[in-house]
Amino acid sequence: MMQALRLEYRRGQLQREMMAEEPFAQFAVWFAEAAETDLLEPNAMTLATADENGRPSARLVLLKDFDEQGFVFYTNYESRKGRELAVNPWAALTFWWGNLQRQVRIEGRVERVSAEESDVYYNSRPLGSQIGA
């Protein structure tokens, strides 16, 4: 049954001459393409972390910003992902844009944004989201 679900991927083939020299510039192009489609949340990404024993966990989070410094997401520091990042700051992100037949993988060290930036974001959220955080 599962074998029958296999698709032939024909879109999104990489051609070096079509790629930006700088990875963040390429991501910006691809993100803009994803945002122009009917994807529900093109900024949804899988965040994979691991605890101090190397046990992995993954969940969907939302990208809130990106630039040459990195990719920004927010989380409760006391959540499982927050605790895991406190003891092991290395993580992986995966974006899956199925209608474009494209995924983007990112690996690196996670650092907290400033307390001020975090507070600005928290205060911009609806009250129910603040309470749930």
N, CA, C and O atoms as a GROMACS GRO file, in nm:
protein
  532
    1MET      N    1   0.081  -0.119   0.000
    1MET     CA    2   0.000   0.000   0.000
    1MET      C    3   0.086   0.127   0.000
    1MET      O    4   0.061   0.218  -0.078
    2MET      N    5   0.185   0.132   0.085
    2MET     CA    6   0.268   0.252   0.093
    2MET      C    7   0.345   0.275  -0.037
    2MET      O    8   0.368   0.390  -0.076
    3GLN      N    9   0.385   0.169  -0.102
    3GLN     CA   10   0.460   0.185  -0.227
    3GLN      C   11   0.377   0.256  -0.333
    3GLN      O   12   0.432   0.325  -0.419
    4ALA      N   13   0.247   0.238  -0.328
    4ALA     CA   14   0.159   0.302  -0.427
    4ALA      C   15   0.150   0.453  -0.406
    4ALA      O   16   0.106   0.525  -0.495
    5LEU      N   17   0.192   0.499  -0.289
    5LEU     CA   18   0.187   0.642  -0.260
    5LEU      C   19   0.306   0.719  -0.317
    5LEU      O   20   0.307   0.842  -0.314
    6ARG      N   21   0.404   0.650  -0.368
    6ARG     CA   22   0.526   0.712  -0.418
    6ARG      C   23   0.496   0.802  -0.538
    6ARG      O   24   0.432   0.760  -0.634
    7LEU      N   25   0.545   0.925  -0.531
    7LEU     CA   26   0.531   1.020  -0.641
    7LEU      C   27   0.663   1.031  -0.716
    7LEU      O   28   0.770   1.005  -0.660
    8GLU      N   29   0.654   1.070  -0.838
    8GLU     CA   30   0.774   1.100  -0.915
    8GLU      C   31   0.797   1.250  -0.905
    8GLU      O   32   0.719   1.329  -0.957
    9TYR      N   33   0.904   1.289  -0.838
    9TYR     CA   34   0.932   1.431  -0.818
    9TYR      C   35   1.004   1.486  -0.941
    9TYR      O   36   1.112   1.440  -0.978
   10ARG      N   37   0.942   1.584  -1.005
   10ARG     CA   38   0.998   1.641  -1.128
   10ARG      C   39   1.024   1.791  -1.117
   10ARG      O   40   1.095   1.848  -1.199
   11ARG      N   41   0.966   1.854  -1.015
   11ARG     CA   42   0.986   1.998  -0.997
   11ARG      C   43   1.104   2.019  -0.903
   11ARG      O   44   1.151   1.926  -0.838
   12GLY      N   45   1.151   2.140  -0.897
   12GLY     CA   46   1.250   2.178  -0.797
   12GLY      C   47   1.387   2.116  -0.815
   12GLY      O   48   1.464   2.109  -0.719
   13GLN      N   49   1.419   2.072  -0.936
   13GLN     CA   50   1.552   2.018  -0.958
   13GLN      C   51   1.655   2.129  -0.945
   13GLN      O   52   1.636   2.239  -0.997
   14LEU      N   53   1.763   2.099  -0.875
   14LEU     CA   54   1.866   2.201  -0.852
   14LEU      C   55   1.961   2.209  -0.970
   14LEU      O   56   2.010   2.108  -1.020
   15GLN      N   57   1.985   2.329  -1.013
   15GLN     CA   58   2.084   2.355  -1.116
   15GLN      C   59   2.175   2.465  -1.063
   15GLN      O   60   2.131   2.577  -1.037
   16ARG      N   61   2.301   2.432  -1.047
   16ARG     CA   62   2.396   2.523  -0.983
   16ARG      C   63   2.393   2.663  -1.044
   16ARG      O   64   2.403   2.762  -0.971
   17GLU      N   65   2.381   2.673  -1.175
   17GLU     CA   66   2.382   2.805  -1.239
   17GLU      C   67   2.258   2.888  -1.205
   17GLU      O   68   2.257   3.010  -1.225
   18MET      N   69   2.155   2.823  -1.153
   18MET     CA   70   2.034   2.894  -1.114
   18MET      C   71   2.033   2.932  -0.965
   18MET      O   72   1.940   2.996  -0.917
   19MET      N   73   2.136   2.891  -0.893
   19MET     CA   74   2.141   2.911  -0.748
   19MET      C   75   2.213   3.042  -0.714
   19MET      O   76   2.305   3.084  -0.783
   20ALA      N   77   2.168   3.104  -0.606
   20ALA     CA   78   2.237   3.223  -0.554
   20ALA      C   79   2.370   3.179  -0.493
   20ALA      O   80   2.383   3.066  -0.445
   21GLU      N   81   2.467   3.268  -0.495
   21GLU     CA   82   2.598   3.236  -0.436
   21GLU      C   83   2.588   3.221  -0.285
   21GLU      O   84   2.659   3.139  -0.226
   22GLU      N   85   2.501   3.298  -0.224
   22GLU     CA   86   2.490   3.304  -0.078
   22GLU      C   87   2.367   3.225  -0.033
   22GLU      O   88   2.258   3.245  -0.086
   23PRO      N   89   2.383   3.133   0.064
   23PRO     CA   90   2.271   3.047   0.103
   23PRO      C   91   2.148   3.121   0.156
   23PRO      O   92   2.036   3.080   0.128
   24PHE      N   93   2.168   3.230   0.231
   24PHE     CA   94   2.052   3.303   0.282
   24PHE      C   95   1.975   3.370   0.169
   24PHE      O   96   1.852   3.381   0.175
   25ALA      N   97   2.046   3.416   0.068
   25ALA     CA   98   1.979   3.476  -0.049
   25ALA      C   99   1.897   3.370  -0.121
   25ALA      O  100   1.785   3.397  -0.166
   26GLN      N  101   1.951   3.248  -0.133
   26GLN     CA  102   1.876   3.140  -0.197
   26GLN      C  103   1.754   3.104  -0.115
   26GLN      O  104   1.646   3.082  -0.170
   27PHE      N  105   1.771   3.098   0.017
   27PHE     CA  106   1.655   3.068   0.101
   27PHE      C  107   1.547   3.174   0.084
   27PHE      O  108   1.429   3.141   0.078
   28ALA      N  109   1.586   3.300   0.075
   28ALA     CA  110   1.489   3.409   0.057
   28ALA      C  111   1.408   3.390  -0.071
   28ALA      O  112   1.287   3.411  -0.073
   29VAL      N  113   1.475   3.349  -0.178
   29VAL     CA  114   1.406   3.324  -0.305
   29VAL      C  115   1.307   3.208  -0.288
   29VAL      O  116   1.191   3.219  -0.327
   30TRP      N  117   1.354   3.099  -0.230
   30TRP     CA  118   1.267   2.983  -0.214
   30TRP      C  119   1.152   3.011  -0.119
   30TRP      O  120   1.040   2.966  -0.142
   31PHE      N  121   1.180   3.085  -0.010
   31PHE     CA  122   1.073   3.116   0.084
   31PHE      C  123   0.967   3.202   0.017
   31PHE      O  124   0.847   3.181   0.037
   32ALA      N  125   1.010   3.300  -0.062
   32ALA     CA  126   0.915   3.385  -0.134
   32ALA      C  127   0.829   3.301  -0.229
   32ALA      O  128   0.709   3.323  -0.239
   33GLU      N  129   0.890   3.205  -0.297
   33GLU     CA  130   0.814   3.116  -0.386
   33GLU      C  131   0.711   3.037  -0.305
   33GLU      O  132   0.596   3.023  -0.348
   34ALA      N  133   0.751   2.985  -0.190
   34ALA     CA  134   0.658   2.907  -0.107
   34ALA      C  135   0.545   2.995  -0.055
   34ALA      O  136   0.430   2.951  -0.049
   35ALA      N  137   0.577   3.118  -0.019
   35ALA     CA  138   0.476   3.210   0.035
   35ALA      C  139   0.372   3.249  -0.070
   35ALA      O  140   0.261   3.287  -0.036
   36GLU      N  141   0.408   3.241  -0.197
   36GLU     CA  142   0.316   3.276  -0.305
   36GLU      C  143   0.222   3.161  -0.342
   36GLU      O  144   0.133   3.178  -0.425
   37THR      N  145   0.242   3.045  -0.283
   37THR     CA  146   0.156   2.930  -0.313
   37THR      C  147   0.041   2.924  -0.213
   37THR      O  148   0.024   3.013  -0.130
   38ASP      N  149  -0.037   2.820  -0.224
   38ASP     CA  150  -0.151   2.804  -0.133
   38ASP      C  151  -0.117   2.724  -0.007
   38ASP      O  152  -0.206   2.672   0.059
   39LEU      N  153   0.010   2.714   0.026
   39LEU     CA  154   0.049   2.648   0.150
   39LEU      C  155  -0.015   2.718   0.269
   39LEU      O  156  -0.021   2.840   0.273
   40LEU      N  157  -0.062   2.640   0.364
   40LEU     CA  158  -0.126   2.698   0.481
   40LEU      C  159  -0.029   2.785   0.560
   40LEU      O  160  -0.060   2.899   0.592
   41GLU      N  161   0.087   2.732   0.592
   41GLU     CA  162   0.188   2.809   0.665
   41GLU      C  163   0.326   2.776   0.609
   41GLU      O  164   0.392   2.684   0.657
   42PRO      N  165   0.370   2.850   0.509
   42PRO     CA  166   0.500   2.821   0.450
   42PRO      C  167   0.616   2.841   0.547
   42PRO      O  168   0.727   2.794   0.523
   43ASN      N  169   0.590   2.911   0.658
   43ASN     CA  170   0.695   2.932   0.758
   43ASN      C  171   0.698   2.820   0.862
   43ASN      O  172   0.776   2.827   0.957
   44ALA      N  173   0.616   2.716   0.845
   44ALA     CA  174   0.621   2.600   0.935
   44ALA      C  175   0.746   2.519   0.905
   44ALA      O  176   0.780   2.494   0.789
   45MET      N  177   0.813   2.479   1.011
   45MET     CA  178   0.937   2.402   0.995
   45MET      C  179   0.945   2.300   1.107
   45MET      O  180   0.894   2.323   1.217
   46THR      N  181   1.009   2.189   1.079
   46THR     CA  182   1.035   2.091   1.182
   46THR      C  183   1.162   2.132   1.254
   46THR      O  184   1.265   2.156   1.191
   47LEU      N  185   1.154   2.141   1.385
   47LEU     CA  186   1.270   2.169   1.469
   47LEU      C  187   1.308   2.041   1.541
   47LEU      O  188   1.228   1.987   1.618
   48ALA      N  189   1.427   1.991   1.516
   48ALA     CA  190   1.476   1.871   1.582
   48ALA      C  191   1.582   1.911   1.684
   48ALA      O  192   1.677   1.983   1.652
   49THR      N  193   1.565   1.862   1.805
   49THR     CA  194   1.660   1.886   1.914
   49THR      C  195   1.694   1.751   1.974
   49THR      O  196   1.637   1.648   1.937
   50ALA      N  197   1.787   1.751   2.068
   50ALA     CA  198   1.822   1.628   2.140
   50ALA      C  199   1.854   1.665   2.284
   50ALA      O  200   1.904   1.773   2.313
   51ASP      N  201   1.824   1.572   2.374
   51ASP     CA  202   1.853   1.598   2.514
   51ASP      C  203   1.999   1.569   2.545
   51ASP      O  204   2.078   1.540   2.455
   52GLU      N  205   2.035   1.576   2.673
   52GLU     CA  206   2.175   1.557   2.712
   52GLU      C  207   2.225   1.416   2.684
   52GLU      O  208   2.346   1.394   2.680
   53ASN      N  209   2.135   1.320   2.666
   53ASN     CA  210   2.173   1.182   2.635
   53ASN      C  211   2.168   1.154   2.485
   53ASN      O  212   2.189   1.040   2.442
   54GLY      N  213   2.140   1.256   2.406
   54GLY     CA  214   2.135   1.239   2.262
   54GLY      C  215   2.002   1.187   2.209
   54GLY      O  216   1.991   1.159   2.090
   55ARG      N  217   1.902   1.174   2.295
   55ARG     CA  218   1.770   1.129   2.249
   55ARG      C  219   1.704   1.242   2.173
   55ARG      O  220   1.684   1.351   2.227
   56PRO      N  221   1.668   1.219   2.047
   56PRO     CA  222   1.611   1.326   1.965
   56PRO      C  223   1.461   1.345   1.988
   56PRO      O  224   1.390   1.255   2.032
   57SER      N  225   1.417   1.464   1.957
   57SER     CA  226   1.274   1.493   1.950
   57SER      C  227   1.254   1.599   1.842
   57SER      O  228   1.343   1.680   1.815
   58ALA      N  229   1.139   1.596   1.780
   58ALA     CA  230   1.110   1.690   1.672
   58ALA      C  231   0.966   1.736   1.682
   58ALA      O  232   0.879   1.663   1.729
   59ARG      N  233   0.944   1.859   1.638
   59ARG     CA  234   0.810   1.917   1.639
   59ARG      C  235   0.806   2.030   1.538
   59ARG      O  236   0.910   2.082   1.496
   60LEU      N  237   0.685   2.069   1.501
   60LEU     CA  238   0.668   2.182   1.410
   60LEU      C  239   0.665   2.311   1.489
   60LEU      O  240   0.597   2.321   1.592
   61VAL      N  241   0.738   2.409   1.441
   61VAL     CA  242   0.736   2.545   1.496
   61VAL      C  243   0.726   2.640   1.377
   61VAL      O  244   0.737   2.598   1.262
   62LEU      N  245   0.707   2.767   1.406
   62LEU     CA  246   0.694   2.866   1.299
   62LEU      C  247   0.817   2.956   1.294
   62LEU      O  248   0.861   3.010   1.395
   63LEU      N  249   0.870   2.972   1.175
   63LEU     CA  250   0.978   3.068   1.151
   63LEU      C  251   0.919   3.208   1.165
   63LEU      O  252   0.816   3.238   1.105
   64LYS      N  253   0.984   3.292   1.243
   64LYS     CA  254   0.934   3.428   1.263
   64LYS      C  255   1.018   3.532   1.190
   64LYS      O  256   0.970   3.643   1.164
   65ASP      N  257   1.141   3.499   1.157
   65ASP     CA  258   1.228   3.593   1.086
   65ASP      C  259   1.352   3.517   1.041
   65ASP      O  260   1.382   3.410   1.094
   66PHE      N  261   1.424   3.572   0.946
   66PHE     CA  262   1.555   3.519   0.909
   66PHE      C  263   1.635   3.629   0.843
   66PHE      O  264   1.579   3.720   0.780
   67ASP      N  265   1.764   3.621   0.858
   67ASP     CA  266   1.859   3.709   0.790
   67ASP      C  267   1.993   3.637   0.788
   67ASP      O  268   2.000   3.517   0.817
   68GLU      N  269   2.098   3.708   0.754
   68GLU     CA  270   2.230   3.646   0.743
   68GLU      C  271   2.282   3.594   0.876
   68GLU      O  272   2.378   3.517   0.880
   69GLN      N  273   2.220   3.637   0.986
   69GLN     CA  274   2.261   3.590   1.118
   69GLN      C  275   2.196   3.456   1.154
   69GLN      O  276   2.248   3.382   1.237
   70GLY      N  277   2.084   3.425   1.091
   70GLY     CA  278   2.020   3.298   1.121
   70GLY      C  279   1.869   3.302   1.107
   70GLY      O  280   1.812   3.392   1.046
   71PHE      N  281   1.806   3.203   1.167
   71PHE     CA  282   1.662   3.181   1.158
   71PHE      C  283   1.603   3.198   1.297
   71PHE      O  284   1.656   3.144   1.394
   72VAL      N  285   1.494   3.272   1.307
   72VAL     CA  286   1.436   3.305   1.438
   72VAL      C  287   1.305   3.231   1.459
   72VAL      O  288   1.215   3.235   1.375
   73PHE      N  289   1.296   3.164   1.573
   73PHE     CA  290   1.170   3.107   1.621
   73PHE      C  291   1.166   3.135   1.770
   73PHE      O  292   1.269   3.164   1.832
   74TYR      N  293   1.047   3.127   1.827
   74TYR     CA  294   1.031   3.154   1.970
   74TYR      C  295   0.974   3.031   2.038
   74TYR      O  296   0.898   2.955   1.979
   75THR      N  297   1.013   3.014   2.164
   75THR     CA  298   0.960   2.903   2.242
   75THR      C  299   0.964   2.938   2.389
   75THR      O  300   1.039   3.026   2.432
   76ASN      N  301   0.885   2.869   2.465
   76ASN     CA  302   0.891   2.879   2.610
   76ASN      C  303   1.020   2.809   2.655
   76ASN      O  304   1.043   2.693   2.620
   77TYR      N  305   1.103   2.879   2.730
   77TYR     CA  306   1.230   2.820   2.773
   77TYR      C  307   1.212   2.698   2.861
   77TYR      O  308   1.304   2.617   2.875
   78GLU      N  309   1.094   2.683   2.922
   78GLU     CA  310   1.067   2.568   3.009
   78GLU      C  311   1.001   2.452   2.935
   78GLU      O  312   0.975   2.348   2.995
   79SER      N  313   0.973   2.469   2.806
   79SER     CA  314   0.916   2.360   2.727
   79SER      C  315   1.023   2.253   2.705
   79SER      O  316   1.141   2.276   2.734
   80ARG      N  317   0.983   2.139   2.654
   80ARG     CA  318   1.081   2.034   2.628
   80ARG      C  319   1.190   2.083   2.535
   80ARG      O  320   1.309   2.061   2.560
   81LYS      N  321   1.152   2.150   2.426
   81LYS     CA  322   1.254   2.198   2.333
   81LYS      C  323   1.343   2.302   2.398
   81LYS      O  324   1.464   2.305   2.374
   82GLY      N  325   1.286   2.389   2.481
   82GLY     CA  326   1.365   2.489   2.552
   82GLY      C  327   1.466   2.426   2.646
   82GLY      O  328   1.581   2.468   2.652
   83ARG      N  329   1.422   2.324   2.718
   83ARG     CA  330   1.513   2.254   2.810
   83ARG      C  331   1.622   2.180   2.733
   83ARG      O  332   1.738   2.180   2.774
   84GLU      N  333   1.584   2.116   2.622
   84GLU     CA  334   1.684   2.044   2.542
   84GLU      C  335   1.786   2.140   2.483
   84GLU      O  336   1.906   2.110   2.482
   85LEU      N  337   1.742   2.254   2.435
   85LEU     CA  338   1.836   2.351   2.378
   85LEU      C  339   1.927   2.410   2.484
   85LEU      O  340   2.040   2.450   2.454
   86ALA      N  341   1.880   2.416   2.609
   86ALA     CA  342   1.963   2.468   2.717
   86ALA      C  343   2.082   2.376   2.745
   86ALA      O  344   2.189   2.424   2.782
   87VAL      N  345   2.063   2.245   2.730
   87VAL     CA  346   2.173   2.151   2.757
   87VAL      C  347   2.247   2.109   2.630
   87VAL      O  348   2.361   2.064   2.638
   88ASN      N  349   2.183   2.125   2.515
   88ASN     CA  350   2.245   2.087   2.388
   88ASN      C  351   2.195   2.187   2.282
   88ASN      O  352   2.089   2.167   2.225
   89PRO      N  353   2.272   2.293   2.257
   89PRO     CA  354   2.223   2.401   2.170
   89PRO      C  355   2.227   2.371   2.020
   89PRO      O  356   2.201   2.460   1.940
   90TRP      N  357   2.258   2.249   1.981
   90TRP     CA  358   2.261   2.215   1.839
   90TRP      C  359   2.126   2.162   1.796
   90TRP      O  360   2.064   2.082   1.866
   91ALA      N  361   2.081   2.206   1.679
   91ALA     CA  362   1.948   2.168   1.632
   91ALA      C  363   1.948   2.161   1.479
   91ALA      O  364   2.042   2.204   1.413
   92ALA      N  365   1.840   2.107   1.427
   92ALA     CA  366   1.819   2.101   1.283
   92ALA      C  367   1.678   2.150   1.252
   92ALA      O  368   1.584   2.125   1.328
   93LEU      N  369   1.666   2.220   1.140
   93LEU     CA  370   1.537   2.267   1.090
   93LEU      C  371   1.514   2.202   0.954
   93LEU      O  372   1.607   2.181   0.877
   94THR      N  373   1.389   2.170   0.926
   94THR     CA  374   1.352   2.123   0.793
   94THR      C  375   1.223   2.192   0.750
   94THR      O  376   1.122   2.186   0.821
   95PHE      N  377   1.228   2.256   0.637
   95PHE     CA  378   1.109   2.311   0.572
   95PHE      C  379   1.067   2.212   0.465
   95PHE      O  380   1.152   2.163   0.390
   96TRP      N  381   0.938   2.181   0.456
   96TRP     CA  382   0.886   2.095   0.350
   96TRP      C  383   0.777   2.172   0.278
   96TRP      O  384   0.671   2.201   0.334
   97TRP      N  385   0.805   2.205   0.155
   97TRP     CA  386   0.710   2.274   0.070
   97TRP      C  387   0.667   2.177  -0.040
   97TRP      O  388   0.720   2.179  -0.151
   98GLY      N  389   0.571   2.091  -0.005
   98GLY     CA  390   0.533   1.981  -0.092
   98GLY      C  391   0.486   2.022  -0.230
   98GLY      O  392   0.519   1.957  -0.329
   99ASN      N  393   0.408   2.130  -0.238
   99ASN     CA  394   0.358   2.170  -0.369
   99ASN      C  395   0.470   2.221  -0.460
   99ASN      O  396   0.452   2.229  -0.582
  100LEU      N  397   0.584   2.256  -0.402
  100LEU     CA  398   0.701   2.293  -0.482
  100LEU      C  399   0.798   2.176  -0.496
  100LEU      O  400   0.901   2.187  -0.564
  101GLN      N  401   0.764   2.064  -0.431
  101GLN     CA  402   0.852   1.947  -0.428
  101GLN      C  403   0.992   1.986  -0.381
  101GLN      O  404   1.093   1.953  -0.443
  102ARG      N  405   0.994   2.059  -0.270
  102ARG     CA  406   1.121   2.110  -0.220
  102ARG      C  407   1.126   2.100  -0.069
  102ARG      O  408   1.027   2.125   0.001
  103GLN      N  409   1.243   2.061  -0.019
  103GLN     CA  410   1.270   2.072   0.123
  103GLN      C  411   1.400   2.146   0.142
  103GLN      O  412   1.489   2.142   0.056
  104VAL      N  413   1.411   2.214   0.255
  104VAL     CA  414   1.533   2.285   0.290
  104VAL      C  415   1.574   2.238   0.428
  104VAL      O  416   1.493   2.240   0.521
  105ARG      N  417   1.698   2.196   0.442
  105ARG     CA  418   1.752   2.151   0.570
  105ARG      C  419   1.855   2.250   0.620
  105ARG      O  420   1.938   2.300   0.544
  106ILE      N  421   1.849   2.278   0.749
  106ILE     CA  422   1.942   2.372   0.812
  106ILE      C  423   1.988   2.309   0.943
  106ILE      O  424   1.907   2.256   1.019
  107GLU      N  425   2.117   2.313   0.969
  107GLU     CA  426   2.172   2.262   1.093
  107GLU      C  427   2.261   2.369   1.154
  107GLU      O  428   2.329   2.442   1.082
  108GLY      N  429   2.260   2.379   1.286
  108GLY     CA  430   2.348   2.475   1.349
  108GLY      C  431   2.322   2.491   1.497
  108GLY      O  432   2.242   2.420   1.557
  109ARG      N  433   2.392   2.586   1.553
  109ARG     CA  434   2.384   2.616   1.696
  109ARG      C  435   2.274   2.720   1.718
  109ARG      O  436   2.265   2.819   1.645
  110VAL      N  437   2.191   2.696   1.817
  110VAL     CA  438   2.080   2.786   1.850
  110VAL      C  439   2.123   2.879   1.962
  110VAL      O  440   2.182   2.836   2.061
  111GLU      N  441   2.094   3.006   1.944
  111GLU     CA  442   2.120   3.108   2.047
  111GLU      C  443   1.992   3.184   2.073
  111GLU      O  444   1.910   3.203   1.983
  112ARG      N  445   1.977   3.228   2.195
  112ARG     CA  446   1.859   3.307   2.230
  112ARG      C  447   1.870   3.447   2.171
  112ARG      O  448   1.978   3.504   2.162
  113VAL      N  449   1.755   3.501   2.130
  113VAL     CA  450   1.751   3.642   2.093
  113VAL      C  451   1.758   3.722   2.223
  113VAL      O  452   1.752   3.665   2.331
  114SER      N  453   1.772   3.852   2.212
  114SER     CA  454   1.779   3.935   2.333
  114SER      C  455   1.647   3.927   2.409
  114SER      O  456   1.542   3.897   2.351
  115ALA      N  457   1.653   3.953   2.538
  115ALA     CA  458   1.532   3.954   2.621
  115ALA      C  459   1.433   4.057   2.568
  115ALA      O  460   1.312   4.034   2.569
  116GLU      N  461   1.485   4.171   2.522
  116GLU     CA  462   1.398   4.275   2.468
  116GLU      C  463   1.323   4.226   2.344
  116GLU      O  464   1.202   4.244   2.332
  117GLU      N  465   1.396   4.162   2.252
  117GLU     CA  466   1.332   4.111   2.130
  117GLU      C  467   1.229   4.003   2.164
  117GLU      O  468   1.121   3.999   2.105
  118SER      N  469   1.262   3.919   2.259
  118SER     CA  470   1.169   3.815   2.302
  118SER      C  471   1.043   3.875   2.362
  118SER      O  472   0.932   3.830   2.334
  119ASP      N  473   1.060   3.977   2.445
  119ASP     CA  474   0.945   4.043   2.509
  119ASP      C  475   0.856   4.112   2.406
  119ASP      O  476   0.733   4.107   2.416
  120VAL      N  477   0.917   4.177   2.307
  120VAL     CA  478   0.839   4.243   2.202
  120VAL      C  479   0.752   4.140   2.129
  120VAL      O  480   0.634   4.164   2.105
  121TYR      N  481   0.812   4.026   2.096
  121TYR     CA  482   0.734   3.922   2.028
  121TYR      C  483   0.623   3.871   2.119
  121TYR      O  484   0.507   3.861   2.077
  122TYR      N  485   0.656   3.838   2.243
  122TYR     CA  486   0.556   3.784   2.337
  122TYR      C  487   0.439   3.879   2.352
  122TYR      O  488   0.323   3.837   2.350
  123ASN      N  489   0.468   4.007   2.368
  123ASN     CA  490   0.362   4.106   2.387
  123ASN      C  491   0.279   4.131   2.261
  123ASN      O  492   0.169   4.186   2.270
  124SER      N  493   0.330   4.091   2.145
  124SER     CA  494   0.255   4.108   2.020
  124SER      C  495   0.154   3.995   1.999
  124SER      O  496   0.068   4.004   1.911
  125ARG      N  497   0.164   3.889   2.077
  125ARG     CA  498   0.077   3.772   2.060
  125ARG      C  499  -0.060   3.796   2.123
  125ARG      O  500  -0.071   3.873   2.219
  126PRO      N  501  -0.163   3.732   2.071
  126PRO     CA  502  -0.295   3.741   2.134
  126PRO      C  503  -0.289   3.687   2.278
  126PRO      O  504  -0.205   3.602   2.309
  127LEU      N  505  -0.376   3.736   2.363
  127LEU     CA  506  -0.375   3.698   2.504
  127LEU      C  507  -0.381   3.547   2.522
  127LEU      O  508  -0.308   3.492   2.605
  128GLY      N  509  -0.466   3.480   2.447
  128GLY     CA  510  -0.476   3.334   2.459
  128GLY      C  511  -0.345   3.264   2.427
  128GLY      O  512  -0.310   3.165   2.492
  129SER      N  513  -0.272   3.315   2.329
  129SER     CA  514  -0.142   3.258   2.294
  129SER      C  515  -0.040   3.287   2.402
  129SER      O  516   0.046   3.203   2.430
  130GLN      N  517  -0.048   3.405   2.462
  130GLN     CA  518   0.043   3.437   2.573
  130GLN      C  519   0.020   3.341   2.689
  130GLN      O  520   0.116   3.289   2.747
  131ILE      N  521  -0.106   3.317   2.721
  131ILE     CA  522  -0.138   3.228   2.832
  131ILE      C  523  -0.091   3.086   2.801
  131ILE      O  524  -0.039   3.017   2.889
  132GLY      N  525  -0.110   3.042   2.677
  132GLY     CA  526  -0.069   2.908   2.637
  132GLY      C  527   0.081   2.889   2.632
  132GLY      O  528   0.130   2.776   2.639
  133ALA      N  529   0.154   2.999   2.620
  133ALA     CA  530   0.300   2.989   2.610
  133ALA      C  531   0.358   2.960   2.746
  133ALA      O  532   0.480   2.948   2.759
   0.00000   0.00000   0.00000
